Amino acid sequence: MAKGKYEYWLSDEGLTLLEGWARDGLTDEQISKNMGIAAGTLYDWKKKYPKISESLKKGKAVVDFEVESALLSKAKAGDVTAQIFWLKNRRPDKWRDKPENTSQGSEVIIIDNI
């Protein structure tokens, strides 16, 4: 690694690029390739330089929100697959595939939610 290579990525221009790539849906591996560094180096820099980590999180949050909104819209529109996915992830206590055995004895209560 060239000494000081990380400095560009801490500049406003570098952080904006990182945020944009994350917002575009690139993985950390793809982003590290765009940066010209190994994925492990990016993981190290995310730990060492909070600005890099926060920039990537900020970009990912935007696209995650957009996808979440689209999923919710599909679920509300009656898309059963979207509804199942939403409920299994938002309400796993009631909608998991394998209910937890919460009783102390050998009795297991299985509730069919579909």
Residue pairs with C-beta under 8 A, 6 or more apart in sequence:
1 37
1 41
5 37
6 45
6 49
6 52
8 14
9 15
9 18
9 35
9 45
9 49
9 52
10 49
10 51
10 52
15 51
15 52
15 55
16 55
17 34
18 31
18 35
18 52
18 55
18 56
18 59
19 55
19 56
19 58
19 59
20 59
21 30
21 31
21 34
21 59
22 31
22 55
22 56
22 57
22 58
22 59
22 60
22 63
23 59
23 60
23 62
23 63
24 59
24 63
25 63
26 34
28 39
28 42
28 43
28 56
29 39
31 42
31 56
32 38
32 39
32 41
32 42
35 42
37 45
42 52
45 52
46 52
46 53
46 56
47 53
71 82
71 85
71 86
72 86
74 82
75 82
75 83
75 85
75 86
84 95
84 114
87 94
87 95
87 113
88 95
88 96
88 97
94 111
94 113
95 113
99 108
99 109
99 110
99 111
101 108
103 109
